[in-house]
Amino acid sequence: MTSLIARSQRWWLVLLLPVASIILLSMGWGFRGLYNQDAHAYLRLANELTIWWKGGDPPGPAFWPLGFPAAGAILSFLTGSTLLGLRLVVVFSWIMAVLAFRRILLDSGADRKRASLYAVLTIGTSPFLLRHSVVVMSDVPAIAFALWSLRFGVRSADARDTLVCIILAAFAAMVRLPMLVWAAPVLVFSCWRTFPGSPVVQRLLLLATVLACACLVKVVVAGALTHPLGLQLHPANLFRRAFDTVDGHHHFLVPNALYVLKPFWHPGFLLLAPLFWPFLRTVDLRSRVASISLATAGVYLLFLGMLPDQNDRLCLPAMPCAALLLWPAFDRLMVRYGGRGLWRMAIPLVVVVQLVLFARAVAPFVQQDRYQRELAEWVKGEGASTVYTFGVDQAMHSYGSTGHTIDLWQNEVGHFEPGALVLFNPTANAEQWKGRAPMLNWQRAVEQGADTVGARPDGWVLLRIR
């Protein structure tokens, strides 16, 4: 056990992984953490908030809560860069998430060294969670707030713990609205445990805090309440695998009810989960941490299953709950096999395998960011004042496009401006967007009359309207 103990004493080295990964990805591939429309939208919102706070116009409407871009905008006053501010928020949040996970285990009476080692092997090197520590997205900050809320809620020694639990859950929801569903079980447990026995003054304070947080959350997430996918929430989606939504036509391999179970077995979430499950016992579920973790994951994944979509990123908050649930199995394995040479060799191998899986998981993000930068340079080189595009309009602005960009997503264009550019990928969008605005707009641009400026091997075509 000596080498295992030595490794667990250096567990804090895992906290350097996001910074090391960001430096490597930036120096090697120029990756700036911007890989999809949401990431670019967060950067835009952070810039707009900064301008507003300096006396400019307020930010425009958005489907995203303002908690994450606001945090990045605040840090930008220290760093001089909203992008750097957002990335620092994500990295710091990932560190806090790992620390919260370990603290929850220690509060439950876990051995310090084993808890540290388990944190490294699960949440600390989870490929999907590590991937989202290097991108400009709100998932990791929301998870960090939620885990600390869970920590105080599970402990619930007095009304102060419940108060902190409520406030942190509110911050999680202001960063990412579905975290309100995630936090519901621990909020109910914490209030039920402390509210009846608290003095009248503390009860009034708790009620006032709940009302204040509810009002604040509503203000910050106002745009997210009208998100099209959320409006299509339905129990029947649990048994469907084909959806027709504002994001086009989707056909998946399995129905949602099976898909949302991925955090409990998929190696991108928890590599060792299949090994731990046979060692879990029914008695393990009776502990407060396990029962609340199971309730949290169950309620949250049920909510996801009723959405008309399948997305690994949305499943990510359930992963720490699955890891907390499996802690007794790991502890049992360590007691039984921890002193054997094969187990000591397996520990570093597991870390290496998960880092390889992380590299594999982040590679498409890096590739997506690269082609977006190339497309932006391509469009800027043509010098048009108006650009019609789909899927990359936010990236155009992030990478320096100064022209008017029109998104072909929801509305059909009656007439295209002569001399304007149309940037589109008809091959990639033909099936998903058949009969919808993006493909109809592309066909209308071709029919109106356009010259082909160029075409890329990956399917992107640039037209100039005659």
C-alpha positions in Angstrom: 0.0 0.0 0.0 3.0 2.3 0.4 3.1 3.5 -3.2 -0.6 4.0 -3.3 -0.5 6.1 -0.2 2.4 8.1 -1.7 0.4 8.8 -4.8 -2.7 9.8 -2.9 -0.7 12.3 -0.9 0.2 14.0 -4.2 -3.4 14.0 -5.4 -3.5 17.8 -5.7 -1.3 17.5 -8.8 -4.4 16.6 -10.7 -5.7 20.1 -10.1 -3.0 21.3 -12.6 -4.5 19.3 -15.5 -6.8 21.9 -17.0 -4.1 24.6 -17.0 -1.6 22.2 -18.5 -4.1 21.1 -21.1 -5.0 24.7 -22.1 -1.4 25.6 -22.5 -0.7 22.5 -24.6 -3.8 22.9 -26.8 -3.1 26.6 -27.3 0.6 26.3 -28.2 0.1 23.2 -30.3 -3.1 23.9 -32.1 -4.1 27.4 -31.4 -7.2 26.3 -29.5 -8.9 29.1 -27.6 -11.8 27.1 -26.1 -14.3 28.3 -28.6 -15.8 25.4 -30.5 -19.5 25.8 -31.0 -22.3 28.4 -31.3 -22.9 28.4 -27.5 -19.3 29.1 -26.7 -19.1 32.0 -29.1 -22.5 33.3 -27.7 -21.1 33.3 -24.2 -18.1 35.3 -25.4 -20.4 37.8 -27.1 -22.6 38.1 -24.0 -19.5 38.7 -21.8 -18.4 41.4 -24.2 -21.8 43.0 -24.3 -22.0 43.0 -20.5 -18.6 44.7 -20.2 -19.8 47.4 -22.7 -23.0 47.9 -20.8 -21.2 48.2 -17.4 -19.0 50.9 -19.0 -22.1 52.9 -20.0 -23.0 51.3 -23.4 -26.1 49.5 -24.5 -27.4 46.5 -22.5 -26.9 42.9 -24.0 -29.4 41.6 -26.5 -31.8 38.7 -25.8 -30.3 35.2 -25.4 -31.4 31.7 -24.5 -28.5 31.4 -22.1 -28.5 32.5 -18.4 -26.2 35.5 -17.7 -24.4 34.0 -14.7 -21.4 32.6 -16.5 -20.8 35.5 -19.0 -21.2 37.9 -16.1 -18.5 36.2 -14.1 -16.2 36.3 -17.1 -17.0 39.9 -17.7 -16.1 40.8 -14.1 -12.8 39.0 -14.4 -12.1 40.8 -17.6 -11.6 44.0 -15.7 -8.6 42.3 -14.1 -7.3 40.4 -17.0 -8.1 42.8 -19.8 -9.7 40.0 -21.9 -13.2 38.6 -21.7 -12.1 35.4 -23.3 -9.3 34.9 -20.7 -11.8 35.8 -17.9 -14.3 33.2 -19.1 -11.5 30.5 -19.3 -10.3 31.4 -15.8 -13.9 31.0 -14.5 -14.1 27.5 -16.0 -10.6 26.4 -14.7 -11.3 27.7 -11.2 -14.7 26.0 -11.2 -13.2 22.7 -12.3 -10.8 22.9 -9.3 -13.6 23.8 -7.0 -15.7 20.9 -8.3 -12.9 18.4 -7.5 -12.4 19.9 -4.1 -16.2 19.8 -3.4 -16.4 16.1 -4.4 -13.5 15.2 -2.1 -15.0 17.2 0.7 -18.3 15.4 0.4 -16.5 12.1 0.8 -14.5 13.3 3.8 -17.6 14.6 5.5 -19.1 11.2 5.2 -16.3 9.7 7.1 -14.1 8.4 4.2 -10.5 7.7 4.7 -8.6 10.8 3.6 -6.0 9.0 1.4 -8.6 6.8 -0.3 -11.0 9.7 -0.8 -8.2 11.7 -2.5 -7.2 8.7 -4.7 -10.9 8.2 -5.6 -11.3 11.8 -6.5 -8.3 11.6 -8.9 -9.6 8.4 -10.6 -13.1 9.7 -11.1 -14.0 13.3 -11.3 -10.4 14.4 -11.4 -9.6 12.6 -14.7 -13.0 12.0 -16.1 -12.5 12.5 -19.9 -15.7 14.4 -20.6 -15.5 16.6 -17.5 -11.8 17.4 -18.2 -12.8 18.2 -21.8 -15.2 20.8 -20.6 -12.6 22.4 -18.3 -10.7 23.7 -21.4 -13.7 25.1 -23.3 -15.8 28.3 -22.9 -18.9 26.7 -21.6 -21.1 27.0 -18.5 -21.3 23.3 -17.5 -18.3 23.1 -15.2 -19.1 26.3 -13.3 -22.7 25.0 -12.8 -21.4 21.7 -11.6 -19.0 23.3 -9.1 -21.8 25.4 -7.5 -24.1 22.4 -7.4 -21.6 20.1 -5.8 -20.8 22.6 -3.0 -24.6 23.1 -2.6 -24.8 19.3 -2.3 -22.1 19.3 0.3 -23.8 21.8 2.6 -27.2 20.2 2.0 -26.1 16.7 2.8 -24.4 17.9 6.0 -27.4 20.2 7.1 -26.1 20.5 10.6 -28.1 23.7 11.2 -30.0 26.5 9.4 -26.8 28.0 8.2 -25.9 25.0 6.1 -29.4 25.1 4.6 -29.0 28.8 3.9 -25.7 28.2 2.1 -27.2 25.2 0.2 -30.0 27.4 -1.1 -27.7 30.3 -2.2 -25.3 28.0 -4.0 -28.1 26.1 -5.7 -29.4 29.5 -6.9 -26.0 30.4 -8.3 -25.9 27.0 -10.1 -29.3 27.8 -11.7 -28.1 31.3 -12.7 -25.2 29.7 -14.5 -27.3 26.8 -16.1 -31.0 26.6 -15.5 -31.4 22.8 -15.5 -29.3 22.7 -12.4 -32.4 23.8 -10.5 -33.8 20.3 -11.2 -30.5 18.7 -10.2 -30.5 20.6 -6.9 -34.2 19.9 -6.0 -33.7 16.7 -4.0 -30.9 18.1 -1.7 -32.9 21.4 -1.3 -35.9 19.5 -0.2 -33.9 17.3 2.2 -32.0 20.2 3.7 -35.1 22.3 4.3 -37.0 19.3 5.7 -34.2 18.5 8.1 -33.6 22.0 9.5 -36.7 24.1 9.0 -39.0 22.5 11.6 -36.6 22.8 14.4 -35.2 26.2 13.7 -36.2 29.3 15.7 -38.8 31.6 14.1 -36.1 34.2 13.1 -34.1 31.6 11.2 -37.3 30.3 9.5 -38.1 33.8 8.3 -34.5 34.2 7.1 -34.7 30.9 5.1 -38.0 31.9 3.5 -36.7 35.4 2.6 -33.6 33.7 1.1 -35.7 31.4 -1.0 -37.9 34.2 -2.3 -34.9 36.5 -3.0 -33.0 33.7 -4.8 -36.1 32.8 -6.8 -36.5 36.4 -8.0 -32.8 36.7 -8.8 -32.8 33.5 -10.7 -35.8 34.6 -12.7 -34.1 37.8 -13.7 -30.8 36.2 -14.7 -32.2 33.3 -16.6 -35.2 35.1 -18.2 -34.2 34.2 -21.7 -33.6 30.6 -20.9 -37.2 30.1 -19.8 -38.3 30.4 -23.4 -35.7 28.0 -24.8 -37.4 26.0 -27.6 -36.2 22.6 -26.4 -37.4 23.3 -22.9 -40.9 24.2 -24.3 -41.0 20.7 -25.9 -40.5 18.8 -22.6 -42.7 15.8 -22.6 -42.8 12.4 -20.8 -43.3 10.6 -24.1 -39.8 11.6 -25.2 -38.4 9.0 -22.7 -39.5 6.3 -25.2 -38.6 8.1 -28.4 -35.4 8.1 -30.4 -36.4 10.3 -33.3 -37.2 14.0 -32.8 -38.2 16.9 -35.0 -37.3 20.1 -33.2 -35.9 23.6 -33.8 -32.6 21.9 -34.1 -33.8 19.9 -37.1 -34.5 16.2 -37.6 -32.6 13.7 -35.3 -32.6 9.9 -35.3 -30.7 8.3 -32.4 -29.7 4.7 -31.8 -31.6 4.1 -28.5 -34.6 5.9 -26.8 -33.9 8.6 -24.3 -34.7 6.4 -21.3 -31.7 4.3 -22.1 -29.5 7.1 -23.3 -29.6 9.1 -20.1 -28.0 6.2 -18.2 -24.7 6.8 -19.8 -23.1 8.5 -16.8 -23.4 5.2 -14.9 -21.3 3.2 -17.3 -19.8 5.1 -20.2 -15.9 5.4 -20.1 -16.1 9.0 -21.2 -17.8 9.8 -17.9 -16.4 7.1 -15.5 -14.0 4.6 -16.9 -14.0 2.4 -13.8 -17.8 2.3 -13.3 -18.3 -1.1 -14.8 -15.7 -2.5 -12.4 -17.3 -0.9 -9.4 -20.9 -1.9 -9.9 -20.6 -5.6 -9.0 -19.0 -4.6 -5.6 -21.9 -2.2 -4.7 -24.2 -3.6 -2.0 -27.8 -2.7 -1.2 -26.8 -1.5 2.3 -24.5 1.1 0.7 -27.6 2.9 -0.6 -28.8 3.6 2.9 -26.2 6.3 3.6 -27.2 9.9 3.3 -24.7 10.7 0.6 -25.7 7.7 -1.5 -29.4 8.2 -1.2 -29.3 11.9 -2.0 -26.9 11.3 -4.9 -29.2 8.6 -6.3 -32.2 10.9 -6.0 -30.3 13.8 -7.6 -29.1 11.8 -10.5 -32.5 10.1 -11.0 -34.5 13.3 -11.0 -32.1 15.1 -13.2 -31.8 12.3 -15.8 -35.5 11.9 -15.8 -35.8 15.5 -16.7 -33.2 15.1 -19.5 -35.0 12.1 -20.8 -38.1 14.2 -21.4 -36.3 16.7 -23.6 -36.3 16.0 -27.3 -32.6 15.7 -27.6 -29.6 13.5 -26.7 -26.4 15.3 -25.7 -23.4 14.0 -23.6 -22.8 17.5 -22.3 -26.2 17.7 -20.7 -25.6 14.4 -18.9 -22.4 15.6 -17.4 -23.8 16.9 -14.1 -25.1 13.4 -13.3 -21.5 12.0 -13.4 -20.4 13.2 -9.9 -23.6 11.7 -8.4 -22.8 8.3 -10.0 -19.2 8.5 -8.6 -20.5 9.3 -5.1 -22.9 6.4 -5.4 -20.0 4.1 -6.3 -17.7 5.2 -3.5 -18.5 2.3 -1.2 -17.6 -0.2 -3.9 -14.2 1.4 -4.5 -13.6 1.5 -0.7 -14.5 -2.2 -0.5 -12.1 -3.0 -3.4 -9.3 -1.0 -1.8 -9.7 -2.9 1.5 -9.7 -6.2 -0.3 -7.1 -5.7 -3.1 -5.3 -2.4 -2.4 -2.1 -4.1 -1.2 -1.6 -6.3 -4.3 1.0 -5.4 -6.9 -1.4 -5.6 -9.8 -3.7 -3.0 -8.3 -0.8 -0.7 -7.6 0.1 -0.9 -11.3 -3.4 -0.4 -12.4 -3.8 3.0 -10.7 -1.4 5.0 -13.0 -2.7 3.0 -16.0 -6.2 4.1 -15.3 -5.1 7.7 -15.2 -3.2 7.4 -18.5 -6.1 5.7 -20.2 -8.5 8.5 -19.1 -6.1 11.2 -20.3 -5.9 9.4 -23.7 -9.7 9.3 -23.8 -9.7 13.0 -22.9 -7.4 13.7 -25.9 -9.7 11.7 -28.1 -12.8 13.5 -26.8 -11.4 17.0 -27.2 -9.9 16.4 -30.7 -13.2 17.1 -32.5 -13.6 20.4 -30.6 -10.1 21.5 -31.7 -10.9 20.6 -35.2 -14.2 22.5 -35.2 -12.5 25.6 -33.8 -9.8 25.3 -36.5 -12.2 25.2 -39.4 -14.3 28.0 -37.9 -11.2 30.2 -37.9 -10.4 29.2 -41.5 -14.0 30.0 -42.6 -13.8 33.4 -40.9 -10.5 34.2 -42.7 -12.1 33.0 -45.9 -15.1 35.3 -45.6 -13.0 38.3 -44.4 -10.8 37.9 -47.5 -13.8 38.4 -49.8 -14.7 41.7 -48.2 -18.5 41.6 -48.4 -20.6 43.8 -46.2 -23.3 41.2 -45.6 -22.8 37.5 -45.0 -25.6 34.9 -44.8 -24.6 31.8 -43.0 -25.7 28.9 -40.7 -24.0 27.4 -37.7 -21.0 29.7 -37.7 -22.5 33.2 -37.5 -21.3 33.7 -33.9 -17.8 32.5 -34.8 -17.7 35.0 -37.6 -17.9 37.9 -35.0 -15.5 36.2 -32.6 -12.8 35.9 -35.2 -13.0 39.5 -36.5 -15.8 39.7 -39.1 -17.0 43.3 -39.1 -19.8 42.8 -41.7 -23.5 42.2 -41.1 -24.1 38.5 -40.4 -27.5 37.0 -41.0 -28.3 33.6 -39.5 -30.2 31.3 -41.8 -31.5 29.2 -38.9 -35.1 30.0 -38.1 -36.5 32.5 -40.7 -36.7 32.1 -44.4 -35.1 34.8 -46.5 -37.4 36.3 -49.1 -34.7 38.0 -51.1 -30.9 37.9 -50.8 -28.9 41.2 -51.0 -27.0 41.4 -54.3 -23.2 41.2 -53.7 -23.7 39.5 -50.3 -21.9 36.2 -49.5 -23.6 32.9 -48.6 -21.6 30.5 -46.5 -23.2 27.1 -46.1 -22.5 23.4 -45.9 -25.3 21.7 -48.0 -23.8 18.2 -47.7 -23.7 18.2 -43.9 -27.1 19.8 -43.4 -29.1 18.1 -46.1 -30.7 15.3 -44.0 -31.0 17.1 -40.6 -32.5 20.3 -42.1 -34.5 18.9 -45.0 -37.6 21.1 -45.5 -36.5 23.5 -42.8 -35.3 27.1 -43.1 -31.5 26.5 -43.5 -31.9 24.2 -46.5 -34.8 26.2 -48.0 -32.7 29.4 -47.7 -29.7 27.7 -49.4 -31.9 26.5 -52.3 -33.5 29.9 -52.6 -30.0 31.6 -52.8 -28.9 29.2 -55.6 -32.2 29.8 -57.5 -31.9 33.6 -57.1 -28.6 33.4 -58.9 -25.1 33.2 -57.4 -21.5 32.6 -58.4 -19.4 30.0 -56.5 -16.5 31.7 -54.8 -15.1 28.5 -53.6 -15.7 25.1 -52.0 -13.9 23.2 -49.3 -13.3 19.4 -49.1 -15.3 19.3 -45.9 -18.4 20.5 -47.8 -18.5 24.2 -47.0 -19.4 26.4 -50.0 -19.1 30.1 -50.4 -21.4 31.9 -52.9 -21.7 35.5 -54.0 -25.2 36.7 -54.8 -25.5 38.2 -58.3 
